[in-house]
């Protein structure tokens, strides 16, 4: 199953953490947001495939956020609500929600609803892996190759690397990394430093002088793809789509050369 990014916007911290844990165990990348402001800030960096949305949030009405998401036309929405009257359900669905689940609910039903929504997304083509030349990230098997050798990463190290890579060179703060790569809320941002140090030991040529995962002073960390390119060697492999196109062009050129001799 391809790695799918799901945002949980839920005011109850215990329920938020529980939902995040179950989603991560099922192979999804789950980000937790406690309120509308956190959600909007998060969506500015990356649009989730699915939003699990509490209808009653500490800083506003979740239905209004649902309407905004519907206007973006990029995320599916599953509303969770203690309001189970017919008018409430109709209001949520009319606001653009793709499904509506009344509280309290069981985890099996919740996961079944999530899977039903995710099936809609799987008809679209999704990348199977990220290719940065020396570094390859397999999103299906959740494996990483560095210079031809498989690297043994923990699930948390893989999530951290994936989030950094998806930022496309933009620096991310420790708080952002905790929010986007960890399955549950953690109060100590320095946890990131420990995992980055471990990750560097596994994928950096020289962990003492890291070129791939760079420290950005007073901000956090960034993923530097230029650190994978060796000026004395051929350029690092481009993304999958470009590599396939290049292979096709090379084949055509070879055919033309063959027919002219």
N, C-alpha and C positions, 0 to 999 in steps of 0.2 A: 504494500500500500504506500503511495506517495505521501510524503510529509505534508500535512495540511495544517494550516494555522487557524486556530479558533480563539476568539476573544470572549472572556467571561466578564460581563458587566453586572456585578451582583453586590448589593450593599451588605449582606450578611457575610462576615469574614469566614465563619465556619463552613457555610454552604459553598462559598466561593472556593475555598481550599479543597473541599471534598470533590466538587465538580472537576476542578483542575487535575486532581490526582487521578480520577477515573478516566479522564480524557487522555492524559499522558500514558496511562497504562494501556490504553487502546491504540497507542501509537501516534496520537496527535500532538502538535505543539500548542500548548494552552497558555495564554497570557491572561492575567487577572487584573481587572480594573474595579476599583471600589466605588466610583461615581462617574458622572457624565463627563466632567472635566478631564479626568484621567483617560477616559475612553477616547475623547476627541484628540487629546495630545498624542495618544498611541496611534490612532488611525492616520494621523498626519504623517507618521513615519512609514507605516505599513498597513495595507488594507487586509483585514482577515477574510478568510473564505466564509466563515460562519460566525455570527455573533449570538452568544447566549445572553439574553437581556432581561434583567429584572424590571418589571413595570414600575416599581416604586423605589426610587433611588434617593440617597440623602440630599442631593443637590438639585433635584428636579424630577420631572415626569419621564419615565423611560419610554413612553409611547411617542413623545416628541423626538427623542433620539432615534427611535425606529423610523419615524417619518423622514428624518434627515438621511438615515442610511438608505432608505428606499429611493430617495432622490439621487444618491450616488450610484445606485444600480451596480454595486460591486460585491456586496455581501448578502448572504442569506441571513435571516433573523429568526431565532426561536425565542419567543417571549415566555418568561417564567413569571407567574403572578398568583398572589393569594386571592385575587378577584376572579371568581369563577362564574359570575352571572353571564347570561347570554349577551347582554349589551356590552359587557366588558370584553368578552371574547371577540365579538363583532368589531368593536372599536380597534382592538389590537390588530386584527387581520386587515381591516380597512386602512390602517396606518402603514401597511406594507409588510407585516410579519408573514413569514412563510409557514409558521406553525405556532401553536399556543398551548402551553402546558400549565395546568393549574397546580398550585401548591396546596398541600404536600404531595409529593410524588415519589415513586420508587426509582432507584438507580437503573434498574433494568429497563424500565419504560423510558427514562431519560436518554439512555444510550441508544435505545431503539429509534427514538425520534431523531437523534443526531445522525445515526447511520442512514436513515431514510433521506435526510436532507443532503448528506454528503454524496449519496448516490447520484444526485442531480449534477454535482460538480464533476463527477468522474467521466462524463461524456466528453468533456473538453480535454484536449491534449495538455498534459502537464509534463514538465521536465523530469526525467528519471534520475539525473545526476547533474552536478555542477562540475565543470571541467576548467581548471585553472592551469593546465599544463602539468607541472610537477605535482600539483595537489588536485585530487579528484574526490568529490564528496558524493557518495551513493545515497540518494534520498529514499530508496526503496528498502535496501538492506541496512541502512544507517551505518555504513562503513566508510572508512576514509583510507585513501592510498596516498602515500607521499613518496615520490620518486620510485614508483613501481612496487613499493612494499606496503602491505596493509598495516595500519596503525591501530593498536588496541586502545580505543577510547571508551570511557564510561558514558552512560546515557546522558549525564549532565554535561560532560565535556563536548559531546557531539552537538547537543542543543546550543551550547555557548558558541561553538565554532560556526554553526549554521546561522545563528542570529547575526554574528559579526560579518559573515560573508554576504548575507542578504542586505546589509546596510550599504554595500557597494562603495566602501572606502570612507563613508561618513563616520565621524567619531561618535561613539555612544558612551554615555555616562554609566557609572556603576549602577545607579538606580534604574536606568533604562534597561540595562542588561539583566538585572534581577527581575524586573517586571516582565521582560519578554522571553527570557530563557529558563526561568525557574518555575516549577509547577505550583509552588505555594509561596505565600508571602514570607520574606526573610528580612529581618530588621538590620542586619549587619552587611553594608555594602562591601566590606573588605573580604567577604566570602569570594567575590569575583577575583580578587588578586590571587588567592590560593589556587583557584581553578585555572586562571590564565597561566600561572607559573607552571602548573602541571601540563597544560596543553602545549606550552612552548617547548618543554622538554621532549615532547613526542613529535612535533612537526616542524620545529625550527632547526636549521642547519647548525646554528650556534645559539643556544638558548640564552647565553650571557649577552649577546648582541642581537636581539630579535629583529628580524626584518619583515616578518609576515604579520604578527600581531604586535602592533606598535602602541606604546604608551603615549597618550596625548595629555600633556601637562595641564592640570587643573580641570580636565574633562573626564577622561576615562581611557578607552581603547578604540583602535580602528583596525580594520582588516586591509592590509596593503598587498594587492596582487602584484605590484611591481617588484616586491621582494622575491617573487618566484621566477623572474626573468633574468637569465644570464646573458649579458651582452655578447659573450664569446660564443654563445650557442644560438640555435634557431629560436625565434620567439615562442613564448609559451602558447599552448593550444588555445584558440579562441573558444567561446561558448559553443555548445553542441550544434545549434542551428547553423552558425557560421562555419564550423568544421565540416558539417555535411555538405554545405554549399561549396566550400573550397575543394573537398574531395571530388565533387562532381565536375568542377571546373578543370581540375588536374586530369581527370579521366578524358574530358573532351579535348584538352590540349594534346594529350598523348595520342588520341585517335587521329587528330589532324596531322601530327608529325608522322604517324605511321603511314598515312595515305599519301603523303608528299614524297616519300622515298621509295 
